[in-house]
Amino acid sequence: MEPSIEKCKLEILVIADALVWITVIGNIQLALKHPENDGPSASLMREFCERLIRKLLAEGVFTPEYAARVFEDFYR
């Protein structure tokens, strides 16, 4: 069975500013560009980043246009 954030029962609170989360997203994007990084953990990381991007968009850190470009990069 493929891992899923929704099925995870353990909650871990991590507090970081927006710059840290933007850096996390960028590093995960870079890791996902590796051709062999396409398994269940890659899907889980895309889902994790999508949530971060939506949160940064909702808080006004990302514009809708920039968020769309970041989303696109995850699926190239």
HTML snippet that shows the backbone in 3Dmol.js (N, CA, C, O; Angstrom):
<script src="https://3Dmol.org/build/3Dmol-min.js"></script>
<div id="view" style="width:600px;height:400px;position:relative"></div>
<script>
const pdb = `
ATOM      1  N   MET A   1       0.843  -1.185   0.000  1.00  0.00           N
ATOM      2  CA  MET A   1       0.000   0.000   0.000  1.00  0.00           C
ATOM      3  C   MET A   1       0.884   1.243   0.000  1.00  0.00           C
ATOM      4  O   MET A   1       1.878   1.303   0.723  1.00  0.00           O
ATOM      5  N   GLU A   2       0.532   2.199  -0.786  1.00  0.00           N
ATOM      6  CA  GLU A   2       1.276   3.445  -0.913  1.00  0.00           C
ATOM      7  C   GLU A   2       1.055   4.318   0.322  1.00  0.00           C
ATOM      8  O   GLU A   2      -0.072   4.427   0.804  1.00  0.00           O
ATOM      9  N   PRO A   3       2.128   4.947   0.844  1.00  0.00           N
ATOM     10  CA  PRO A   3       1.947   5.817   2.005  1.00  0.00           C
ATOM     11  C   PRO A   3       1.096   7.032   1.664  1.00  0.00           C
ATOM     12  O   PRO A   3       1.091   7.504   0.527  1.00  0.00           O
ATOM     13  N   SER A   4       0.387   7.525   2.654  1.00  0.00           N
ATOM     14  CA  SER A   4      -0.467   8.690   2.447  1.00  0.00           C
ATOM     15  C   SER A   4      -0.462   9.546   3.702  1.00  0.00           C
ATOM     16  O   SER A   4      -0.496   9.020   4.815  1.00  0.00           O
ATOM     17  N   ILE A   5      -0.422  10.849   3.531  1.00  0.00           N
ATOM     18  CA  ILE A   5      -0.453  11.745   4.685  1.00  0.00           C
ATOM     19  C   ILE A   5      -1.733  11.534   5.481  1.00  0.00           C
ATOM     20  O   ILE A   5      -1.699  11.580   6.710  1.00  0.00           O
ATOM     21  N   GLU A   6      -2.863  11.303   4.813  1.00  0.00           N
ATOM     22  CA  GLU A   6      -4.142  11.139   5.497  1.00  0.00           C
ATOM     23  C   GLU A   6      -4.154   9.915   6.410  1.00  0.00           C
ATOM     24  O   GLU A   6      -4.853   9.908   7.423  1.00  0.00           O
ATOM     25  N   LYS A   7      -3.391   8.885   6.065  1.00  0.00           N
ATOM     26  CA  LYS A   7      -3.405   7.649   6.846  1.00  0.00           C
ATOM     27  C   LYS A   7      -2.407   7.676   7.995  1.00  0.00           C
ATOM     28  O   LYS A   7      -2.374   6.750   8.806  1.00  0.00           O
ATOM     29  N   CYS A   8      -1.612   8.701   8.071  1.00  0.00           N
ATOM     30  CA  CYS A   8      -0.600   8.806   9.116  1.00  0.00           C
ATOM     31  C   CYS A   8      -1.256   9.288  10.408  1.00  0.00           C
ATOM     32  O   CYS A   8      -1.901  10.336  10.418  1.00  0.00           O
ATOM     33  N   LYS A   9      -1.099   8.538  11.490  1.00  0.00           N
ATOM     34  CA  LYS A   9      -1.732   8.887  12.764  1.00  0.00           C
ATOM     35  C   LYS A   9      -0.831   9.752  13.644  1.00  0.00           C
ATOM     36  O   LYS A   9      -1.325  10.413  14.557  1.00  0.00           O
ATOM     37  N   LEU A  10       0.447   9.762  13.396  1.00  0.00           N
ATOM     38  CA  LEU A  10       1.384  10.505  14.212  1.00  0.00           C
ATOM     39  C   LEU A  10       1.442  11.956  13.781  1.00  0.00           C
ATOM     40  O   LEU A  10       1.669  12.252  12.607  1.00  0.00           O
ATOM     41  N   GLU A  11       1.238  12.864  14.727  1.00  0.00           N
ATOM     42  CA  GLU A  11       1.337  14.283  14.429  1.00  0.00           C
ATOM     43  C   GLU A  11       2.624  14.820  15.036  1.00  0.00           C
ATOM     44  O   GLU A  11       2.920  14.573  16.205  1.00  0.00           O
ATOM     45  N   ILE A  12       3.382  15.553  14.237  1.00  0.00           N
ATOM     46  CA  ILE A  12       4.613  16.180  14.694  1.00  0.00           C
ATOM     47  C   ILE A  12       4.531  17.655  14.343  1.00  0.00           C
ATOM     48  O   ILE A  12       4.426  18.016  13.171  1.00  0.00           O
ATOM     49  N   LEU A  13       4.579  18.497  15.348  1.00  0.00           N
ATOM     50  CA  LEU A  13       4.493  19.932  15.130  1.00  0.00           C
ATOM     51  C   LEU A  13       5.874  20.469  14.775  1.00  0.00           C
ATOM     52  O   LEU A  13       6.833  20.285  15.523  1.00  0.00           O
ATOM     53  N   VAL A  14       5.964  21.132  13.633  1.00  0.00           N
ATOM     54  CA  VAL A  14       7.201  21.778  13.205  1.00  0.00           C
ATOM     55  C   VAL A  14       6.864  23.236  12.909  1.00  0.00           C
ATOM     56  O   VAL A  14       5.987  23.534  12.099  1.00  0.00           O
ATOM     57  N   ILE A  15       7.565  24.124  13.572  1.00  0.00           N
ATOM     58  CA  ILE A  15       7.328  25.545  13.370  1.00  0.00           C
ATOM     59  C   ILE A  15       8.543  26.131  12.654  1.00  0.00           C
ATOM     60  O   ILE A  15       9.677  26.002  13.116  1.00  0.00           O
ATOM     61  N   ALA A  16       8.285  26.771  11.527  1.00  0.00           N
ATOM     62  CA  ALA A  16       9.353  27.396  10.751  1.00  0.00           C
ATOM     63  C   ALA A  16       8.753  28.574   9.999  1.00  0.00           C
ATOM     64  O   ALA A  16       7.554  28.603   9.725  1.00  0.00           O
ATOM     65  N   ASP A  17       9.593  29.541   9.670  1.00  0.00           N
ATOM     66  CA  ASP A  17       9.072  30.686   8.922  1.00  0.00           C
ATOM     67  C   ASP A  17       8.933  30.320   7.439  1.00  0.00           C
ATOM     68  O   ASP A  17       9.386  29.265   6.995  1.00  0.00           O
ATOM     69  N   ALA A  18       8.301  31.215   6.696  1.00  0.00           N
ATOM     70  CA  ALA A  18       8.002  30.950   5.285  1.00  0.00           C
ATOM     71  C   ALA A  18       9.257  30.680   4.471  1.00  0.00           C
ATOM     72  O   ALA A  18       9.240  29.839   3.572  1.00  0.00           O
ATOM     73  N   LEU A  19      10.340  31.378   4.771  1.00  0.00           N
ATOM     74  CA  LEU A  19      11.577  31.166   4.013  1.00  0.00           C
ATOM     75  C   LEU A  19      12.079  29.728   4.151  1.00  0.00           C
ATOM     76  O   LEU A  19      12.562  29.139   3.184  1.00  0.00           O
ATOM     77  N   VAL A  20      11.965  29.179   5.334  1.00  0.00           N
ATOM     78  CA  VAL A  20      12.365  27.779   5.540  1.00  0.00           C
ATOM     79  C   VAL A  20      11.493  26.855   4.710  1.00  0.00           C
ATOM     80  O   VAL A  20      12.006  25.943   4.063  1.00  0.00           O
ATOM     81  N   TRP A  21      10.178  27.073   4.716  1.00  0.00           N
ATOM     82  CA  TRP A  21       9.276  26.204   3.950  1.00  0.00           C
ATOM     83  C   TRP A  21       9.517  26.336   2.449  1.00  0.00           C
ATOM     84  O   TRP A  21       9.432  25.347   1.722  1.00  0.00           O
ATOM     85  N   ILE A  22       9.816  27.545   1.977  1.00  0.00           N
ATOM     86  CA  ILE A  22      10.129  27.728   0.558  1.00  0.00           C
ATOM     87  C   ILE A  22      11.389  26.935   0.202  1.00  0.00           C
ATOM     88  O   ILE A  22      11.467  26.324  -0.864  1.00  0.00           O
ATOM     89  N   THR A  23      12.368  26.952   1.101  1.00  0.00           N
ATOM     90  CA  THR A  23      13.610  26.195   0.889  1.00  0.00           C
ATOM     91  C   THR A  23      13.338  24.695   0.888  1.00  0.00           C
ATOM     92  O   THR A  23      13.910  23.959   0.084  1.00  0.00           O
ATOM     93  N   VAL A  24      12.472  24.242   1.782  1.00  0.00           N
ATOM     94  CA  VAL A  24      12.102  22.815   1.819  1.00  0.00           C
ATOM     95  C   VAL A  24      11.466  22.414   0.496  1.00  0.00           C
ATOM     96  O   VAL A  24      11.819  21.384  -0.077  1.00  0.00           O
ATOM     97  N   ILE A  25      10.534  23.218   0.010  1.00  0.00           N
ATOM     98  CA  ILE A  25       9.877  22.925  -1.267  1.00  0.00           C
ATOM     99  C   ILE A  25      10.903  22.842  -2.386  1.00  0.00           C
ATOM    100  O   ILE A  25      10.870  21.906  -3.186  1.00  0.00           O
ATOM    101  N   GLY A  26      11.814  23.805  -2.454  1.00  0.00           N
ATOM    102  CA  GLY A  26      12.831  23.815  -3.506  1.00  0.00           C
ATOM    103  C   GLY A  26      13.735  22.593  -3.453  1.00  0.00           C
ATOM    104  O   GLY A  26      14.077  22.032  -4.494  1.00  0.00           O
ATOM    105  N   ASN A  27      14.123  22.176  -2.263  1.00  0.00           N
ATOM    106  CA  ASN A  27      14.981  21.002  -2.139  1.00  0.00           C
ATOM    107  C   ASN A  27      14.248  19.722  -2.517  1.00  0.00           C
ATOM    108  O   ASN A  27      14.833  18.823  -3.122  1.00  0.00           O
ATOM    109  N   ILE A  28      12.984  19.639  -2.165  1.00  0.00           N
ATOM    110  CA  ILE A  28      12.199  18.459  -2.559  1.00  0.00           C
ATOM    111  C   ILE A  28      12.000  18.449  -4.072  1.00  0.00           C
ATOM    112  O   ILE A  28      12.073  17.392  -4.698  1.00  0.00           O
ATOM    113  N   GLN A  29      11.749  19.623  -4.667  1.00  0.00           N
ATOM    114  CA  GLN A  29      11.631  19.688  -6.129  1.00  0.00           C
ATOM    115  C   GLN A  29      12.903  19.167  -6.790  1.00  0.00           C
ATOM    116  O   GLN A  29      12.839  18.390  -7.742  1.00  0.00           O
ATOM    117  N   LEU A  30      14.040  19.590  -6.290  1.00  0.00           N
ATOM    118  CA  LEU A  30      15.317  19.148  -6.839  1.00  0.00           C
ATOM    119  C   LEU A  30      15.466  17.634  -6.708  1.00  0.00           C
ATOM    120  O   LEU A  30      15.867  16.967  -7.662  1.00  0.00           O
ATOM    121  N   ALA A  31      15.152  17.097  -5.555  1.00  0.00           N
ATOM    122  CA  ALA A  31      15.260  15.649  -5.336  1.00  0.00           C
ATOM    123  C   ALA A  31      14.330  14.866  -6.267  1.00  0.00           C
ATOM    124  O   ALA A  31      14.686  13.790  -6.747  1.00  0.00           O
ATOM    125  N   LEU A  32      13.144  15.411  -6.518  1.00  0.00           N
ATOM    126  CA  LEU A  32      12.168  14.705  -7.360  1.00  0.00           C
ATOM    127  C   LEU A  32      12.543  14.732  -8.840  1.00  0.00           C
ATOM    128  O   LEU A  32      11.961  14.000  -9.639  1.00  0.00           O
ATOM    129  N   LYS A  33      13.502  15.563  -9.205  1.00  0.00           N
ATOM    130  CA  LYS A  33      13.947  15.582 -10.605  1.00  0.00           C
ATOM    131  C   LYS A  33      14.846  14.388 -10.932  1.00  0.00           C
ATOM    132  O   LYS A  33      15.077  14.093 -12.105  1.00  0.00           O
ATOM    133  N   HIS A  34      15.350  13.707  -9.918  1.00  0.00           N
ATOM    134  CA  HIS A  34      16.188  12.523 -10.167  1.00  0.00           C
ATOM    135  C   HIS A  34      15.313  11.448 -10.811  1.00  0.00           C
ATOM    136  O   HIS A  34      14.240  11.139 -10.294  1.00  0.00           O
ATOM    137  N   PRO A  35      15.757  10.874 -11.934  1.00  0.00           N
ATOM    138  CA  PRO A  35      14.912   9.931 -12.684  1.00  0.00           C
ATOM    139  C   PRO A  35      14.510   8.680 -11.900  1.00  0.00           C
ATOM    140  O   PRO A  35      13.494   8.063 -12.220  1.00  0.00           O
ATOM    141  N   GLU A  36      15.264   8.301 -10.904  1.00  0.00           N
ATOM    142  CA  GLU A  36      14.914   7.095 -10.139  1.00  0.00           C
ATOM    143  C   GLU A  36      14.061   7.401  -8.912  1.00  0.00           C
ATOM    144  O   GLU A  36      13.689   6.494  -8.167  1.00  0.00           O
ATOM    145  N   ASN A  37      13.757   8.658  -8.707  1.00  0.00           N
ATOM    146  CA  ASN A  37      12.954   9.045  -7.555  1.00  0.00           C
ATOM    147  C   ASN A  37      11.493   9.151  -7.985  1.00  0.00           C
ATOM    148  O   ASN A  37      10.960  10.249  -8.150  1.00  0.00           O
ATOM    149  N   ASP A  38      10.855   7.998  -8.164  1.00  0.00           N
ATOM    150  CA  ASP A  38       9.481   7.999  -8.678  1.00  0.00           C
ATOM    151  C   ASP A  38       8.570   7.008  -7.956  1.00  0.00           C
ATOM    152  O   ASP A  38       7.513   6.648  -8.474  1.00  0.00           O
ATOM    153  N   GLY A  39       8.967   6.574  -6.786  1.00  0.00           N
ATOM    154  CA  GLY A  39       8.174   5.600  -6.043  1.00  0.00           C
ATOM    155  C   GLY A  39       7.147   6.244  -5.123  1.00  0.00           C
ATOM    156  O   GLY A  39       6.815   7.421  -5.261  1.00  0.00           O
ATOM    157  N   PRO A  40       6.653   5.444  -4.180  1.00  0.00           N
ATOM    158  CA  PRO A  40       5.625   5.928  -3.245  1.00  0.00           C
ATOM    159  C   PRO A  40       6.074   7.140  -2.424  1.00  0.00           C
ATOM    160  O   PRO A  40       5.268   8.026  -2.143  1.00  0.00           O
ATOM    161  N   SER A  41       7.342   7.186  -2.041  1.00  0.00           N
ATOM    162  CA  SER A  41       7.794   8.333  -1.244  1.00  0.00           C
ATOM    163  C   SER A  41       7.790   9.616  -2.075  1.00  0.00           C
ATOM    164  O   SER A  41       7.571  10.699  -1.532  1.00  0.00           O
ATOM    165  N   ALA A  42       8.027   9.511  -3.375  1.00  0.00           N
ATOM    166  CA  ALA A  42       7.962  10.693  -4.242  1.00  0.00           C
ATOM    167  C   ALA A  42       6.531  11.235  -4.276  1.00  0.00           C
ATOM    168  O   ALA A  42       6.322  12.447  -4.220  1.00  0.00           O
ATOM    169  N   SER A  43       5.567  10.350  -4.365  1.00  0.00           N
ATOM    170  CA  SER A  43       4.156  10.787  -4.349  1.00  0.00           C
ATOM    171  C   SER A  43       3.806  11.441  -3.025  1.00  0.00           C
ATOM    172  O   SER A  43       3.092  12.443  -2.990  1.00  0.00           O
ATOM    173  N   LEU A  44       4.303  10.882  -1.951  1.00  0.00           N
ATOM    174  CA  LEU A  44       4.042  11.440  -0.628  1.00  0.00           C
ATOM    175  C   LEU A  44       4.655  12.834  -0.502  1.00  0.00           C
ATOM    176  O   LEU A  44       4.036  13.731   0.070  1.00  0.00           O
ATOM    177  N   MET A  45       5.849  13.022  -1.024  1.00  0.00           N
ATOM    178  CA  MET A  45       6.512  14.323  -0.953  1.00  0.00           C
ATOM    179  C   MET A  45       5.820  15.363  -1.830  1.00  0.00           C
ATOM    180  O   MET A  45       5.764  16.540  -1.476  1.00  0.00           O
ATOM    181  N   ARG A  46       5.295  14.928  -2.973  1.00  0.00           N
ATOM    182  CA  ARG A  46       4.522  15.866  -3.809  1.00  0.00           C
ATOM    183  C   ARG A  46       3.277  16.337  -3.053  1.00  0.00           C
ATOM    184  O   ARG A  46       2.943  17.522  -3.057  1.00  0.00           O
ATOM    185  N   GLU A  47       2.610  15.400  -2.414  1.00  0.00           N
ATOM    186  CA  GLU A  47       1.410  15.740  -1.642  1.00  0.00           C
ATOM    187  C   GLU A  47       1.769  16.695  -0.493  1.00  0.00           C
ATOM    188  O   GLU A  47       1.057  17.670  -0.249  1.00  0.00           O
ATOM    189  N   PHE A  48       2.858  16.418   0.199  1.00  0.00           N
ATOM    190  CA  PHE A  48       3.325  17.275   1.289  1.00  0.00           C
ATOM    191  C   PHE A  48       3.597  18.691   0.776  1.00  0.00           C
ATOM    192  O   PHE A  48       3.163  19.669   1.385  1.00  0.00           O
ATOM    193  N   CYS A  49       4.306  18.796  -0.329  1.00  0.00           N
ATOM    194  CA  CYS A  49       4.638  20.108  -0.894  1.00  0.00           C
ATOM    195  C   CYS A  49       3.410  20.834  -1.407  1.00  0.00           C
ATOM    196  O   CYS A  49       3.324  22.057  -1.292  1.00  0.00           O
ATOM    197  N   GLU A  50       2.463  20.107  -1.969  1.00  0.00           N
ATOM    198  CA  GLU A  50       1.232  20.744  -2.428  1.00  0.00           C
ATOM    199  C   GLU A  50       0.519  21.413  -1.256  1.00  0.00           C
ATOM    200  O   GLU A  50      -0.025  22.508  -1.396  1.00  0.00           O
ATOM    201  N   ARG A  51       0.526  20.751  -0.105  1.00  0.00           N
ATOM    202  CA  ARG A  51      -0.094  21.342   1.085  1.00  0.00           C
ATOM    203  C   ARG A  51       0.657  22.596   1.523  1.00  0.00           C
ATOM    204  O   ARG A  51       0.044  23.602   1.880  1.00  0.00           O
ATOM    205  N   LEU A  52       1.977  22.529   1.493  1.00  0.00           N
ATOM    206  CA  LEU A  52       2.779  23.705   1.852  1.00  0.00           C
ATOM    207  C   LEU A  52       2.515  24.862   0.900  1.00  0.00           C
ATOM    208  O   LEU A  52       2.348  26.003   1.330  1.00  0.00           O
ATOM    209  N   ILE A  53       2.479  24.563  -0.393  1.00  0.00           N
ATOM    210  CA  ILE A  53       2.247  25.606  -1.397  1.00  0.00           C
ATOM    211  C   ILE A  53       0.871  26.243  -1.193  1.00  0.00           C
ATOM    212  O   ILE A  53       0.733  27.464  -1.268  1.00  0.00           O
ATOM    213  N   ARG A  54      -0.135  25.423  -0.938  1.00  0.00           N
ATOM    214  CA  ARG A  54      -1.484  25.966  -0.700  1.00  0.00           C
ATOM    215  C   ARG A  54      -1.501  26.868   0.536  1.00  0.00           C
ATOM    216  O   ARG A  54      -2.151  27.914   0.540  1.00  0.00           O
ATOM    217  N   LYS A  55      -0.782  26.456   1.583  1.00  0.00           N
ATOM    218  CA  LYS A  55      -0.725  27.259   2.807  1.00  0.00           C
ATOM    219  C   LYS A  55      -0.011  28.587   2.532  1.00  0.00           C
ATOM    220  O   LYS A  55      -0.481  29.641   2.960  1.00  0.00           O
ATOM    221  N   LEU A  56       1.121  28.542   1.818  1.00  0.00           N
ATOM    222  CA  LEU A  56       1.851  29.772   1.495  1.00  0.00           C
ATOM    223  C   LEU A  56       1.016  30.689   0.608  1.00  0.00           C
ATOM    224  O   LEU A  56       1.096  31.912   0.728  1.00  0.00           O
ATOM    225  N   LEU A  57       0.222  30.109  -0.277  1.00  0.00           N
ATOM    226  CA  LEU A  57      -0.692  30.876  -1.122  1.00  0.00           C
ATOM    227  C   LEU A  57      -1.790  31.515  -0.267  1.00  0.00           C
ATOM    228  O   LEU A  57      -2.086  32.700  -0.417  1.00  0.00           O
ATOM    229  N   ALA A  58      -2.386  30.735   0.619  1.00  0.00           N
ATOM    230  CA  ALA A  58      -3.470  31.232   1.471  1.00  0.00           C
ATOM    231  C   ALA A  58      -3.001  32.364   2.388  1.00  0.00           C
ATOM    232  O   ALA A  58      -3.769  33.269   2.714  1.00  0.00           O
ATOM    233  N   GLU A  59      -1.743  32.302   2.796  1.00  0.00           N
ATOM    234  CA  GLU A  59      -1.198  33.326   3.697  1.00  0.00           C
ATOM    235  C   GLU A  59      -0.634  34.535   2.948  1.00  0.00           C
ATOM    236  O   GLU A  59      -0.147  35.478   3.571  1.00  0.00           O
ATOM    237  N   GLY A  60      -0.699  34.510   1.611  1.00  0.00           N
ATOM    238  CA  GLY A  60      -0.249  35.640   0.818  1.00  0.00           C
ATOM    239  C   GLY A  60       1.244  35.681   0.545  1.00  0.00           C
ATOM    240  O   GLY A  60       1.751  36.675   0.026  1.00  0.00           O
ATOM    241  N   VAL A  61       1.955  34.613   0.889  1.00  0.00           N
ATOM    242  CA  VAL A  61       3.391  34.557   0.618  1.00  0.00           C
ATOM    243  C   VAL A  61       3.620  34.323  -0.879  1.00  0.00           C
ATOM    244  O   VAL A  61       4.498  34.943  -1.480  1.00  0.00           O
ATOM    245  N   PHE A  62       2.833  33.434  -1.473  1.00  0.00           N
ATOM    246  CA  PHE A  62       2.890  33.171  -2.914  1.00  0.00           C
ATOM    247  C   PHE A  62       1.724  33.861  -3.587  1.00  0.00           C
ATOM    248  O   PHE A  62       0.620  33.903  -3.044  1.00  0.00           O
ATOM    249  N   THR A  63       1.968  34.406  -4.776  1.00  0.00           N
ATOM    250  CA  THR A  63       0.862  34.885  -5.607  1.00  0.00           C
ATOM    251  C   THR A  63       0.260  33.663  -6.303  1.00  0.00           C
ATOM    252  O   THR A  63       0.920  32.628  -6.399  1.00  0.00           O
ATOM    253  N   PRO A  64      -0.967  33.763  -6.783  1.00  0.00           N
ATOM    254  CA  PRO A  64      -1.539  32.627  -7.508  1.00  0.00           C
ATOM    255  C   PRO A  64      -0.687  32.213  -8.713  1.00  0.00           C
ATOM    256  O   PRO A  64      -0.550  31.023  -8.997  1.00  0.00           O
ATOM    257  N   GLU A  65      -0.120  33.187  -9.417  1.00  0.00           N
ATOM    258  CA  GLU A  65       0.693  32.869 -10.601  1.00  0.00           C
ATOM    259  C   GLU A  65       1.958  32.114 -10.203  1.00  0.00           C
ATOM    260  O   GLU A  65       2.336  31.143 -10.858  1.00  0.00           O
ATOM    261  N   TYR A  66       2.611  32.559  -9.131  1.00  0.00           N
ATOM    262  CA  TYR A  66       3.836  31.884  -8.694  1.00  0.00           C
ATOM    263  C   TYR A  66       3.514  30.481  -8.181  1.00  0.00           C
ATOM    264  O   TYR A  66       4.240  29.533  -8.482  1.00  0.00           O
ATOM    265  N   ALA A  67       2.447  30.341  -7.420  1.00  0.00           N
ATOM    266  CA  ALA A  67       2.053  29.021  -6.921  1.00  0.00           C
ATOM    267  C   ALA A  67       1.793  28.067  -8.085  1.00  0.00           C
ATOM    268  O   ALA A  67       2.167  26.896  -8.022  1.00  0.00           O
ATOM    269  N   ALA A  68       1.157  28.558  -9.140  1.00  0.00           N
ATOM    270  CA  ALA A  68       0.884  27.718 -10.313  1.00  0.00           C
ATOM    271  C   ALA A  68       2.180  27.248 -10.951  1.00  0.00           C
ATOM    272  O   ALA A  68       2.280  26.092 -11.362  1.00  0.00           O
ATOM    273  N   ARG A  69       3.183  28.132 -11.042  1.00  0.00           N
ATOM    274  CA  ARG A  69       4.481  27.744 -11.612  1.00  0.00           C
ATOM    275  C   ARG A  69       5.176  26.697 -10.750  1.00  0.00           C
ATOM    276  O   ARG A  69       5.788  25.763 -11.268  1.00  0.00           O
ATOM    277  N   VAL A  70       5.078  26.857  -9.431  1.00  0.00           N
ATOM    278  CA  VAL A  70       5.707  25.886  -8.529  1.00  0.00           C
ATOM    279  C   VAL A  70       5.011  24.535  -8.664  1.00  0.00           C
ATOM    280  O   VAL A  70       5.674  23.500  -8.735  1.00  0.00           O
ATOM    281  N   PHE A  71       3.669  24.540  -8.700  1.00  0.00           N
ATOM    282  CA  PHE A  71       2.922  23.282  -8.904  1.00  0.00           C
ATOM    283  C   PHE A  71       3.353  22.599 -10.206  1.00  0.00           C
ATOM    284  O   PHE A  71       3.601  21.393 -10.231  1.00  0.00           O
ATOM    285  N   GLU A  72       3.438  23.377 -11.278  1.00  0.00           N
ATOM    286  CA  GLU A  72       3.839  22.832 -12.591  1.00  0.00           C
ATOM    287  C   GLU A  72       5.168  22.113 -12.517  1.00  0.00           C
ATOM    288  O   GLU A  72       5.339  21.044 -13.103  1.00  0.00           O
ATOM    289  N   ASP A  73       6.110  22.700 -11.794  1.00  0.00           N
ATOM    290  CA  ASP A  73       7.457  22.142 -11.715  1.00  0.00           C
ATOM    291  C   ASP A  73       7.459  20.756 -11.083  1.00  0.00           C
ATOM    292  O   ASP A  73       8.347  19.952 -11.368  1.00  0.00           O
ATOM    293  N   PHE A  74       6.486  20.462 -10.232  1.00  0.00           N
ATOM    294  CA  PHE A  74       6.439  19.144  -9.604  1.00  0.00           C
ATOM    295  C   PHE A  74       6.026  18.046 -10.577  1.00  0.00           C
ATOM    296  O   PHE A  74       6.260  16.868 -10.308  1.00  0.00           O
ATOM    297  N   TYR A  75       5.421  18.406 -11.689  1.00  0.00           N
ATOM    298  CA  TYR A  75       4.892  17.394 -12.605  1.00  0.00           C
ATOM    299  C   TYR A  75       5.525  17.433 -13.970  1.00  0.00           C
ATOM    300  O   TYR A  75       4.951  16.916 -14.929  1.00  0.00           O
ATOM    301  N   ARG A  76       6.695  18.032 -14.085  1.00  0.00           N
ATOM    302  CA  ARG A  76       7.441  18.017 -15.361  1.00  0.00           C
ATOM    303  C   ARG A  76       8.270  16.778 -15.458  1.00  0.00           C
ATOM    304  O   ARG A  76       8.968  16.579 -16.452  1.00  0.00           O
TER     305      ARG A  76
END
`;
const viewer = $3Dmol.createViewer("view");
viewer.addModel(pdb, "pdb");
viewer.setStyle({}, {cartoon: {color: "spectrum"}});
viewer.zoomTo();
viewer.render();
</script>
